[in-house]
Amino acid sequence: MLLELEDIRVSYGAAEVVKGVSLKVEEGSIVCVIGANGAGKTTTLKAISGLERATSGEIRFRGERINRASPQSIVERGIVQIPERGRPFPDMSVYENLMMGAYLRKDKPELSRDLEMVYQFFPVLKDRNKQAAGSLSGGERQMLAIGRALMSKPTILLMDEPSLGLAPKLVATMGEIILGLNKRGISIVLVEQNAQMALSLADRGYVMETGRIILEGDAKDLANDKRVIKAYLGG
């Protein structure tokens, strides 16, 4: 198993926001976590990334416990989070933002090749490589965030609401991008409020409410579950 969470709990002060979450990600798969705003989805991703500390439970990557690892060492293992709305460094250029993704890499001679790969994946970033990232549109910022993550040579991407704020046409494009990344061998954990998009892309899905997983299973089965349809798919 590539990534496993076992009974993870996370608190902010006295408030427990993740209440015993367990999930698994197989190598090469797309796993989605859907749920309303405030369900604890982003906090779960932050716990995996080391940005929040789990108060109990275990997080394992390829069988190795990483609960107490630093965020830097987690990135070095190939676990990379793409934050909500991309969050580029606004005053830096597109090129500088992309190179920040490669900050921890030691194989510097390969950077040019990977940068060209990112530009092939997102031609608009090459066109705007000297432009300040803060001047990009919402869709372009998401592309830049993904490109920056790819420059770190990820094994698994933790994607936090990649469709948030995008026009419907761009949501479809983002779905194609996610599938394209997965075809390149990158495993993906996709956190989304857009349940329809997430379940259409994922192999396996989890439904999260108030800090707990309440449903899990094959993504296609969840998409046909009456409870999911009623709560998240507008049925």
N, C-alpha and C positions, 0 to 999 in steps of 0.2 A: 504494500500500500504506500502511495506517495505521501499523503498527508492525512493525519488522523487527529481529531479532537475528541477527548473523552471526558465528559462531565465537567466542562469548563464553566467556571463562575468568575465574573468580573464585577467589581463594585466601584462606584464613585462616592467616596465618603461612606455614609451609612446606607446608601441606596444600592442595592444589588440590581444590576441591569441585564446581566447575562446569568441565567439560572440553571446551570447544568446542561450545557449544549454539547452534544456529541454528533460528529459527522465525519465522513470519509471521502477522500478524493483519490480515485485510481489514476495511475499514470496515463496521460493522453486524453483524459476525459474533461468534459465541461460539467461542473456542478453549480446549480443556482440555489440561492437562498432568497426567498421572496417573503414579503410581509409589509405591513404598514410602517409609516414613519414612526420612529421611536421603539421599534420592536427589539432592537439590540443588534441589528445586522452589522452596522458599521463598527460597533464596539467589538464584535466577534472578529472582524478582519483585523482590527488594531491589536487584538490579543495575539493573533497569529504572527503579525509583523513585529511584535515586541514593543509596540507603541503604548500599549496598556498591559499591565501585569495581571494575569489570572490569579485570583486568590486561592483557587484550588483546581484540581483536574490536571490533565496532561495534554500537551500538544506535541505530536511526534511527526518528524519529517524523515521519511525513509527509515523509520524505526528508531531514530535518535530523538530523544526528548529535547525540545528547544525552548521550553517555558522560560528559562532564566537566561537565554542567550540575548545579546544586545541586538538592537535593530540593525546595526552594521553587519554583524556576523550572520544575521538571518538573510539579509540581502546577498551577502557573499555566498550563501548556500543556493541562491537562485530563487528565493521567494521575494517577489516584488509587488508592492501595492500601488495601484493607480487610484489616487484619491478622488472623491466626488468633485465634479467640475474641473478636474485636471490639475488645477492649482499650479500653473507655471510660475517661474520667476518673472514677474511682469516687465521689469526694466532690462532684462537680459534678452539678447536676440534669440531667435528660434534655434540657430546653430549652437549657441552657448547653452541653452536649455538641454538640447540633445546630448551635448558632451558632459553635462552634469550627471546624466544617467550612467556614464561610463567611469565615474570618478573612482570607484573602487577596483576597477579592472586592472589586471597586471599584464594582459596580453595586448599592449598598446599597438603593435604592428597591425592587428586585425581591426582596429577601430574604423579605418577608412572604408574597409569592405562592408562593415556592419552599418556605417552611416549611409553608404550608397543603397544598402538593402532597405533602410528606413525611407529614404527618398523615393525608391521604387514603389514602396508600399503606399506612401503618402506624397505624391508629386507636389501637392500644394505647399508642403513644408520646404521643399527645395526652392520653390518659387519665392518663398518668403524667408529664406534662411537668414537674411540680414535684418529682418523686421523685428521690432520689439514684440515680445510674446504678449504683452498686455494689450496690444492693438488687434489681436486675432479675434475672430468670431468664436461663439461657443463651440461649434463643431470643430473648428480648427484647433482650439485649445485641447479638446479631447484627443484629437489625432496627435498633437504634440506630446500630450501626457503618455499616450501609448508608445509613441516613438522613443521618448525618453526612457521608458521602462524597457523597451527592446534593446536599447544600447547597453543595458546592464547584463544582457544574455540570460534572461530568466528561464527557469525550469517551470515555474508556475506563476501566473498572474492573478492577483487578488483585485478584481475590478469593482469599484464602489459606484453604483448608479451611473454607468456610462451613458445612458440615454437621457439623463436628467436635463431638462431645459432645451432639448433638441426638437426641431421641427419633425413632423412625421416622416418625411422623406429621408431625413438624416438618421432617424431611428433605424430605418430599414438598412441604410448604409452601415451603421454601426454594427448591426447584426451580422452583415456580410464580413465586416472586418474581424469580428470575434471568431467567426467560423474559419476565416483565413488564417488567423493566428493559431488556432487549434490544429489545423491541417499541417502547420509547420512543426508540430510536435509539442506545442506549449499547452500545458494543462491550465485550466481556468476555473477560478471560483468567482461566480458572477452574482453580486448582490444587487437586487433590483426591486423597485416598486412596480415597474412595468412587468407584471406577471406573465402576460401573454407573450411578450418578447422573450423573456427569460426561459420559460418552459418550452418554447419552440426551438431554442438553441441547445438546451442542456440535455445531457444523458440522464442525470439524476437530479432530483430537486428536494429541497427542504422548505417547509413553511414555518415561519417563526412568528410568534405572538408573545408580547410582554416578556421577552427574555428567554422563551422556551421554544423548542422544536415541537410543534403539535402534529405535524404530518411529514412523512418522507416516503420516497419511492421513485420509481421510474418517472421521468419528467412527463412522458406522454400519458401515463396513468393519472398523474396529478392534474394534468390539463383537462381530464375528463371526469375528475372527482366533483361531485355535486357541491361539496362544501367549498372547494377552491373556486369553482365557477361562480357560486353565489357571492363569496367574499371578495374575490380578486379579479374575476374576469367579466363582471358586469352581467352575469346570467340571472 
